[in-house]
Amino acid sequence: MPRNGLLIEYEYCTGCHACEVACKQEHNFTDGMCGIRVDELVTVSPDKVHVDFVPITTRFCDLCQGRTLVGEQPACVKHCQAICMWYGPVTDLVKMMEKKPRSSIFAPK
């Protein structure tokens, strides 16, 4: 069975936090706990301000094992409003990542 993971493309994340909300609801996490969080990175230059939103998996992320075992997508992927998250075999995600320079893969053992 292939090893699965999560590809996150930062370039298009809008910071809607739908992934966080979906994760908290899926796992009934309490305050302060979440499998994914969206960090905001602000870059200031003399003539402009640029904001990047970066979804980051935490130690609580199990890629929604209960959902994926029955063929469903992880909650964060299903509810991503910007469609910038993908779940699947790591080998396929690596190929996708070659075309997505501002991305990362989370693939727990």
PyMOL commands that set and color helices and strands:
alter all, ss='L'
color gray80, all
select helices_A, chain A and resi 10-12+18-27+65-69+75-79+90-97
alter helices_A, ss='H'
color red, helices_A
select strands_A, chain A and resi 4-9+36-45+48-57+85-89+103-106
alter strands_A, ss='S'
color yellow, strands_A
deselect
rebuild
show_as cartoon
